[in-house]
Amino acid sequence: MRRWNGWGEESTVVELPAHGAAFLGELVGAGQVLADATLEQVLAQVPASRISAPHTLISLDAVVRVRHARGQSLPDWLAMREGRFGVFPDGVALPETAAQIRELLAWAQQQEVILIPYGGGTSVAGHINPQASAKPVVTLSLERMNRLLELDEESLIATFGPGANGPQVESQLRARGYTLGHFPQSWELSTLGGWVASRSSGQQSLRYGRIEQLFAGGTLETFAGSLNLPTFPASAAGPDLREMLLGSEGRFGVISEVRVRVSKLAEEEKFYAVFLPDWPRALQAIRTLVQARVPLSMLRLSNAIETETQLALAGHPGQIAWLERYLALRGAREGKCMLTFGVTGNRRQNALSVRQAKQHLKVFGGVFTGTLLGKKWSEGRFRFPYLRHGLWEAGYAVDTLETATDWANVDSLLNKLENSLRSALADEGEQVHVFTHLSHVYGEGSSIYTSYVFRPGNSYAAAMARWQKLKHSACQAIVNNGGTISHQHGVGRDHAPYLPVEKGALGIAALQALSTHFDPDQRLAPGVLLQSQA
């Protein structure tokens, strides 16, 4: 069963190794453990629903309302663990068809109800949290709309319900010999509709593309009517209306159908790990690989601190010590950076790709370690979110943030971003452990994905105050130094205050006009993407 107060399935546990706790203790201090609330304590706080005319598609059950009240951001985590959710939805709608979505929109308009579109509940930017309102708030969950509706094997276009999560998408396609190839870290829980609405990026976007390359068309249900987006391979018929849906985050309407471009399953897929002697050479190496268009399916580069952290938290200290000795003999000592790359295709294509990658990386002192570490990464790539539980139980809070910028600015922005986090709690005498990787690379630039670990303090209020300092400091560093406020997590409410710096007043006005056009009364996810109008 899925956890009500954290990430993923209750049966999946990722513990912090003892030497990992010691590693963090030396860096940020002894852990500070806070007490967790029980589900029973939270259920006692759920108020009676304010819905005066219940709809047959809406559940008023308290447990269902609790499970749809929060996402997965660190503030959500703190609220769930403390048991202070704040606002609960008045009900949870569970449609199974596009017609039922339209029926719910009409009902909401008639009953003066606010709707929050909900996919897999994995938002880390405050997309799905109900806000205090004089009007009833209903979470509109698309989880029952999860089937493969059609597969055009000639055009390689699949049509899905928007609520299909990663495993549901892949299992239904793979049964027919195909794949979407979209694997965000939230893949186990996040949904196809959510990927489109938030402009998601998968770990193998280098081969398959981001969701905007995979999204072929679909249908959006709005208060103004249904908007059908046909699947043209290309068109010069004015602006592409698909761009209105991509990244709209539920403000314009509810996605009822998604058509995506799929690929036939590859014959072979392998992942390799290479260690570069230092960050300058590692950064130049990954840029060279992508700009040379070496046909890889994935590239990920950890900076020296993340590399050290990964090895410290990996477990098996004896094996890691052996690896460290081997790398030192080959010239990759303190300051080394781990690069992981993948090849996907037929065996001949993959062999040529690996050969090209080796030729480029050897120029920068790359030390190849084969496929063992790459296989470990592949097997555990969706487990990192579970580590939040192990860290929390040891007395540490962990969060992530991300951005993207051009290559000329990557090193500068990365350093400013990390330094902003390291110094954000200096007034409290607290240390913050910060580390970064580049996981989505392009010819012109790269994403920057940063994690930070800190002590929560002696109360939940202290933990929240520390997060607010850290988050604001990092966001300011991003938007003031040439980075986008979000490369893959979306805007939500957490990033909405910083969006005007990136879009400008005219851009924000255009987005607001679109929102008003499709949702004149602003009933859909108010405050998400665009801050609520006074």
CORHU-V556632 format. One record per residue. N is the residue number from 1. RES is the residue in three letters. PHI is phi in whole degrees, 0 to 359 (NA if undefined). OMEGA is omega in degrees with one decimal (NA if undefined). Layout:
n = {N:N}
res = {RES:RES}
phi = {PHI:PHI}
omega = {OMEGA:OMEGA}
This chain:
n = {1:2:3:4:5:6:7:8:9:10:11:12:13:14:15:16:17:18:19:20:21:22:23:24:25:26:27:28:29:30:31:32:33:34:35:36:37:38:39:40:41:42:43:44:45:46:47:48:49:50:51:52:53:54:55:56:57:58:59:60:61:62:63:64:65:66:67:68:69:70:71:72:73:74:75:76:77:78:79:80:81:82:83:84:85:86:87:88:89:90:91:92:93:94:95:96:97:98:99:100:101:102:103:104:105:106:107:108:109:110:111:112:113:114:115:116:117:118:119:120:121:122:123:124:125:126:127:128:129:130:131:132:133:134:135:136:137:138:139:140:141:142:143:144:145:146:147:148:149:150:151:152:153:154:155:156:157:158:159:160:161:162:163:164:165:166:167:168:169:170:171:172:173:174:175:176:177:178:179:180:181:182:183:184:185:186:187:188:189:190:191:192:193:194:195:196:197:198:199:200:201:202:203:204:205:206:207:208:209:210:211:212:213:214:215:216:217:218:219:220:221:222:223:224:225:226:227:228:229:230:231:232:233:234:235:236:237:238:239:240:241:242:243:244:245:246:247:248:249:250:251:252:253:254:255:256:257:258:259:260:261:262:263:264:265:266:267:268:269:270:271:272:273:274:275:276:277:278:279:280:281:282:283:284:285:286:287:288:289:290:291:292:293:294:295:296:297:298:299:300:301:302:303:304:305:306:307:308:309:310:311:312:313:314:315:316:317:318:319:320:321:322:323:324:325:326:327:328:329:330:331:332:333:334:335:336:337:338:339:340:341:342:343:344:345:346:347:348:349:350:351:352:353:354:355:356:357:358:359:360:361:362:363:364:365:366:367:368:369:370:371:372:373:374:375:376:377:378:379:380:381:382:383:384:385:386:387:388:389:390:391:392:393:394:395:396:397:398:399:400:401:402:403:404:405:406:407:408:409:410:411:412:413:414:415:416:417:418:419:420:421:422:423:424:425:426:427:428:429:430:431:432:433:434:435:436:437:438:439:440:441:442:443:444:445:446:447:448:449:450:451:452:453:454:455:456:457:458:459:460:461:462:463:464:465:466:467:468:469:470:471:472:473:474:475:476:477:478:479:480:481:482:483:484:485:486:487:488:489:490:491:492:493:494:495:496:497:498:499:500:501:502:503:504:505:506:507:508:509:510:511:512:513:514:515:516:517:518:519:520:521:522:523:524:525:526:527:528:529:530:531:532:533:534}
res = {MET:ARG:ARG:TRP:ASN:GLY:TRP:GLY:GLU:GLU:SER:THR:VAL:VAL:GLU:LEU:PRO:ALA:HIS:GLY:ALA:ALA:PHE:LEU:GLY:GLU:LEU:VAL:GLY:ALA:GLY:GLN:VAL:LEU:ALA:ASP:ALA:THR:LEU:GLU:GLN:VAL:LEU:ALA:GLN:VAL:PRO:ALA:SER:ARG:ILE:SER:ALA:PRO:HIS:THR:LEU:ILE:SER:LEU:ASP:ALA:VAL:VAL:ARG:VAL:ARG:HIS:ALA:ARG:GLY:GLN:SER:LEU:PRO:ASP:TRP:LEU:ALA:MET:ARG:GLU:GLY:ARG:PHE:GLY:VAL:PHE:PRO:ASP:GLY:VAL:ALA:LEU:PRO:GLU:THR:ALA:ALA:GLN:ILE:ARG:GLU:LEU:LEU:ALA:TRP:ALA:GLN:GLN:GLN:GLU:VAL:ILE:LEU:ILE:PRO:TYR:GLY:GLY:GLY:THR:SER:VAL:ALA:GLY:HIS:ILE:ASN:PRO:GLN:ALA:SER:ALA:LYS:PRO:VAL:VAL:THR:LEU:SER:LEU:GLU:ARG:MET:ASN:ARG:LEU:LEU:GLU:LEU:ASP:GLU:GLU:SER:LEU:ILE:ALA:THR:PHE:GLY:PRO:GLY:ALA:ASN:GLY:PRO:GLN:VAL:GLU:SER:GLN:LEU:ARG:ALA:ARG:GLY:TYR:THR:LEU:GLY:HIS:PHE:PRO:GLN:SER:TRP:GLU:LEU:SER:THR:LEU:GLY:GLY:TRP:VAL:ALA:SER:ARG:SER:SER:GLY:GLN:GLN:SER:LEU:ARG:TYR:GLY:ARG:ILE:GLU:GLN:LEU:PHE:ALA:GLY:GLY:THR:LEU:GLU:THR:PHE:ALA:GLY:SER:LEU:ASN:LEU:PRO:THR:PHE:PRO:ALA:SER:ALA:ALA:GLY:PRO:ASP:LEU:ARG:GLU:MET:LEU:LEU:GLY:SER:GLU:GLY:ARG:PHE:GLY:VAL:ILE:SER:GLU:VAL:ARG:VAL:ARG:VAL:SER:LYS:LEU:ALA:GLU:GLU:GLU:LYS:PHE:TYR:ALA:VAL:PHE:LEU:PRO:ASP:TRP:PRO:ARG:ALA:LEU:GLN:ALA:ILE:ARG:THR:LEU:VAL:GLN:ALA:ARG:VAL:PRO:LEU:SER:MET:LEU:ARG:LEU:SER:ASN:ALA:ILE:GLU:THR:GLU:THR:GLN:LEU:ALA:LEU:ALA:GLY:HIS:PRO:GLY:GLN:ILE:ALA:TRP:LEU:GLU:ARG:TYR:LEU:ALA:LEU:ARG:GLY:ALA:ARG:GLU:GLY:LYS:CYS:MET:LEU:THR:PHE:GLY:VAL:THR:GLY:ASN:ARG:ARG:GLN:ASN:ALA:LEU:SER:VAL:ARG:GLN:ALA:LYS:GLN:HIS:LEU:LYS:VAL:PHE:GLY:GLY:VAL:PHE:THR:GLY:THR:LEU:LEU:GLY:LYS:LYS:TRP:SER:GLU:GLY:ARG:PHE:ARG:PHE:PRO:TYR:LEU:ARG:HIS:GLY:LEU:TRP:GLU:ALA:GLY:TYR:ALA:VAL:ASP:THR:LEU:GLU:THR:ALA:THR:ASP:TRP:ALA:ASN:VAL:ASP:SER:LEU:LEU:ASN:LYS:LEU:GLU:ASN:SER:LEU:ARG:SER:ALA:LEU:ALA:ASP:GLU:GLY:GLU:GLN:VAL:HIS:VAL:PHE:THR:HIS:LEU:SER:HIS:VAL:TYR:GLY:GLU:GLY:SER:SER:ILE:TYR:THR:SER:TYR:VAL:PHE:ARG:PRO:GLY:ASN:SER:TYR:ALA:ALA:ALA:MET:ALA:ARG:TRP:GLN:LYS:LEU:LYS:HIS:SER:ALA:CYS:GLN:ALA:ILE:VAL:ASN:ASN:GLY:GLY:THR:ILE:SER:HIS:GLN:HIS:GLY:VAL:GLY:ARG:ASP:HIS:ALA:PRO:TYR:LEU:PRO:VAL:GLU:LYS:GLY:ALA:LEU:GLY:ILE:ALA:ALA:LEU:GLN:ALA:LEU:SER:THR:HIS:PHE:ASP:PRO:ASP:GLN:ARG:LEU:ALA:PRO:GLY:VAL:LEU:LEU:GLN:SER:GLN:ALA}
phi = {NA:286:296:272:230:182:267:73:277:298:285:264:232:241:272:278:300:303:289:291:296:295:301:289:300:291:273:237:107:297:297:238:271:251:285:262:280:261:298:298:296:289:300:293:267:289:281:296:293:267:286:275:232:303:258:296:271:249:266:254:300:295:296:297:294:298:289:243:267:220:262:231:288:295:302:296:303:297:296:291:292:284:88:250:288:85:254:251:296:284:187:232:274:229:289:239:218:298:299:289:297:298:297:292:297:296:297:298:294:290:264:58:246:268:244:239:299:220:259:256:72:261:306:248:228:79:284:244:278:295:255:301:206:288:264:299:239:239:276:258:274:259:298:276:262:234:261:286:269:199:228:271:285:280:267:57:235:248:247:235:289:289:270:290:276:307:300:291:299:290:294:289:285:294:297:253:91:231:214:275:79:254:229:293:297:273:311:299:241:289:242:300:297:294:298:293:295:248:56:289:233:264:296:249:295:297:266:266:93:289:297:292:279:274:284:262:164:162:226:243:265:233:292:269:130:267:249:261:248:289:260:270:295:194:202:250:277:77:302:283:292:300:295:288:277:298:79:283:56:84:282:261:174:246:289:250:204:232:249:231:273:248:232:290:300:285:291:209:214:221:234:235:243:228:249:258:297:203:295:304:289:296:296:293:294:291:295:298:300:286:285:280:58:296:287:258:261:204:223:217:238:267:287:300:289:293:301:299:293:301:292:290:264:286:82:54:301:296:294:295:298:297:298:300:295:298:296:298:296:266:98:254:251:301:92:294:231:266:246:246:225:236:234:221:159:274:299:294:300:296:298:294:296:297:298:296:299:298:300:291:288:296:300:258:81:295:250:276:240:78:257:298:292:297:294:299:298:298:292:250:291:257:263:303:303:289:295:304:294:297:293:298:294:271:96:230:255:227:215:228:209:210:205:207:203:288:304:298:246:301:296:297:294:302:295:293:295:296:295:297:286:297:262:295:250:299:293:259:71:258:264:235:269:236:208:218:222:257:239:224:244:225:301:260:181:207:283:229:241:245:248:215:242:212:276:285:91:263:201:293:297:294:298:294:296:294:299:299:297:296:296:294:300:291:296:297:298:292:288:269:226:82:249:279:290:203:269:210:265:83:259:58:264:296:261:304:297:262:296:302:297:278:271:80:298:293:295:297:296:294:295:295:295:297:299:293:297:275:218:304:267:55:267:262:43:300:91:277:67:246:297:301:285:292}
omega = {-179.6:179.9:177.2:-173.5:179.9:-173.1:163.2:-174.9:-179.9:-176.8:-179.7:-178.0:175.2:-176.6:175.5:-179.9:-178.3:179.8:174.3:176.7:177.8:178.6:-180.0:178.4:178.2:-175.0:-174.7:179.9:-178.9:-179.0:178.8:-173.5:177.0:-178.1:178.8:175.1:176.1:177.4:179.5:178.4:179.4:-179.3:179.3:-178.4:-174.9:-177.8:174.8:179.2:178.5:-179.3:-174.6:-179.6:-175.6:177.3:-176.5:-179.6:-173.8:175.8:176.1:-177.5:-175.3:-179.6:178.7:179.6:176.9:-175.9:178.4:-174.8:-174.7:174.9:-175.0:173.9:178.1:173.6:175.8:178.6:-179.1:179.2:-179.3:-177.8:178.3:-177.1:177.9:-176.2:-176.2:-176.0:175.4:172.8:179.0:177.6:179.6:178.8:-176.7:-179.9:178.3:-179.0:175.8:179.4:178.7:174.2:178.6:177.8:179.1:176.5:178.7:178.8:-179.5:178.7:-178.9:-174.6:179.9:-176.7:174.1:-179.9:175.6:176.1:-171.6:178.0:179.8:178.6:-174.5:-176.6:174.3:-178.6:175.3:-178.4:-162.6:-177.1:175.8:179.1:177.4:-175.7:175.3:-179.8:174.6:-179.5:178.9:172.9:-177.4:-176.7:-178.5:-171.9:-179.1:178.7:-167.4:-174.3:167.4:-173.7:-177.4:174.7:176.5:-174.6:176.6:-179.7:-176.4:177.2:178.6:178.5:-176.5:162.5:-173.2:-175.3:179.0:177.8:-175.3:178.8:179.1:176.9:-174.3:-177.9:-179.8:177.8:-176.4:175.4:178.8:177.4:-176.2:175.5:169.7:177.8:-178.5:-172.6:171.5:-178.8:178.6:-170.2:-177.0:-171.7:-175.6:-170.4:-179.6:177.7:176.9:178.2:179.4:-175.4:-178.1:179.8:-174.9:174.7:179.5:-174.5:178.2:-180.0:179.1:177.5:-170.2:-176.4:172.7:-176.4:179.8:173.4:-178.6:-176.4:-176.6:-178.1:-179.2:-177.8:177.7:177.0:-177.1:175.8:178.6:-178.6:-179.0:177.8:179.1:-179.4:-175.5:-174.7:172.1:174.8:176.0:-179.5:173.7:-177.7:178.0:179.0:-179.4:-177.1:175.8:-179.5:176.7:-178.6:178.4:179.2:-177.9:171.4:176.1:-176.9:-174.5:-177.4:-178.7:179.6:-179.0:-179.4:-179.0:174.8:-174.0:177.4:-176.2:179.8:173.0:179.6:-179.7:178.4:-172.9:175.4:179.6:177.8:-175.6:175.0:179.3:177.6:176.8:-172.6:-177.5:-175.5:-179.8:179.6:178.3:-179.4:178.8:-179.0:-177.2:176.8:178.7:-179.7:-175.3:-179.5:173.9:179.0:173.0:-172.6:176.6:178.6:-178.3:173.5:178.7:-179.1:176.4:174.9:-171.7:-177.6:177.1:177.7:178.7:-179.0:179.1:-179.5:-179.8:-176.8:-173.3:-170.7:179.9:-175.7:178.7:178.8:178.8:178.1:177.0:178.6:179.6:179.7:179.5:-178.9:179.4:178.2:-178.9:175.8:178.2:-174.2:178.2:-177.6:-179.6:-178.4:-178.7:175.5:177.0:176.8:-179.1:172.6:-176.5:-179.5:173.7:-172.2:-179.0:177.7:-178.1:179.6:178.2:179.6:179.0:179.6:178.5:-179.9:179.6:179.9:179.5:-172.9:178.8:177.6:-176.9:176.7:-178.4:176.9:-176.8:178.7:177.1:-172.4:-174.9:179.9:176.6:177.7:177.7:178.3:-178.0:-178.2:-174.9:-170.2:177.6:-176.4:-176.6:178.9:179.2:-179.2:177.0:179.0:-179.9:178.4:-179.0:-179.8:175.8:176.5:-179.1:173.9:178.7:176.8:179.1:170.0:-174.3:178.4:174.3:179.8:179.1:-176.9:-177.7:-176.0:-173.3:-175.6:-179.5:-178.4:179.3:-179.3:179.7:178.9:-180.0:-179.0:178.7:179.4:-178.0:-175.7:-171.7:-178.4:-178.3:-179.2:176.9:-177.7:-176.6:176.0:177.0:178.8:-171.7:177.5:-167.4:167.1:171.8:-173.1:176.5:-174.0:-177.8:179.6:-175.1:-177.9:-174.5:167.1:174.4:-174.4:-172.2:174.7:177.5:-178.1:179.9:177.4:-175.4:-174.6:-174.9:179.0:177.4:177.7:178.3:179.1:179.8:179.6:178.0:178.8:-179.1:176.5:-177.8:-176.9:-177.8:179.7:-178.9:-179.9:176.7:178.8:-178.3:-171.9:179.4:-176.5:169.1:177.4:172.7:-177.7:174.8:173.6:-174.6:-176.9:-178.6:-174.7:-178.5:173.8:-175.6:-176.7:-176.3:179.7:-176.4:-175.8:-180.0:177.7:-177.9:-173.7:-175.4:-175.7:-178.2:178.5:178.1:179.1:178.6:178.4:179.1:178.4:176.6:179.3:179.6:179.8:-176.2:-174.2:-172.8:-177.0:178.0:179.9:-175.7:174.3:-179.5:180.0:176.5:-179.4:178.8:-179.9:-178.0:177.9:-179.9:NA}
